[in-house]
Amino acid sequence: MTKYAFVTGANKGIGYEVVRQLAEKEYHVFLGARNPELGEKAVESLGLPNVSLVIVDISKTESIQGAVKQIQEVTDHLDLLVNNAGIAVDFNIKPSELKVEALRQGFDVNFFGTFQMIQTFLPLVRKAARGKIVNLTTDMASQTMFANGEAGPLNLLGYNSSKTAVNSLTLAFGKEFGENGPEIFSVTPGFTTTDLNGNAPGGKTPAEGAEIIVDYALSETNYHGKILNKNGIIPW
C-alpha cells in the first residue's frame, strides 16, 4: 500500500531535502510550495515520479483548504504531515526595536499557519495506519535551553517565540490525541545553513538537517508529544 507524505515550504532548503529523502524511501510525496513557478522547478529538479506539487500558502485559510482538496484527489489518507514552512523576519532586530507588524507576520505563518494545517489535515492523517504529524521547531524555542545559553546567541523574539508557540501546539494536540494517535512531535534540525538565516556559514547542509527530521519521522519509536533534537528529547 502506497504511503503518502505532505511537506510544506518544500521548494528549497530543508523542506526540499525532506521531500527527496522521503521519496527515496518510496513515499509518494506532495511537495508544498507557495509559489507555483518555484514549486514546479523544484519538482522538475528532483526528477522523481513519486513527487507531485501542491500549491499552499499556510498563512491563508483558503489556500490550505485548496491543498487538502488537491491531495484528496489522489489519496484518502496521509501517513505523514511535515509542517516545515516558516519565516524569520527579525534577524538583527532587538526585541525592543521589533515592530508589532513583524511579530504578527511571524505568528501568522509559523503559529496560526501550522495550527490550521494540523486541524485541516487531521482527518486524512487519522485515516492512516500510523499517521504522524511532525512540526519543525528550533532549539532557540526551548525556553530552558535558550535561558541556559545552550541554543545559540540569537535573541529573535519573533521567530523564537512563534516556534515556542508551535511547541505548545505539539503538546496541546498531543494531550488531545492521547495513545490513540495520531502521533505528533516537534523536531529541530539545529543550526542549518539555509535562506531562512541568509545562508549563514557554519551550519549543517540542508540535506544533513533533513536527515534528522526524516529519521524521526520514519522511526519505529513513538515520540508522541515530545520536542526533539538530533540527540533526543529536549526540554521545551
Disulfide bonds with the S-S distance in Angstrom:
none
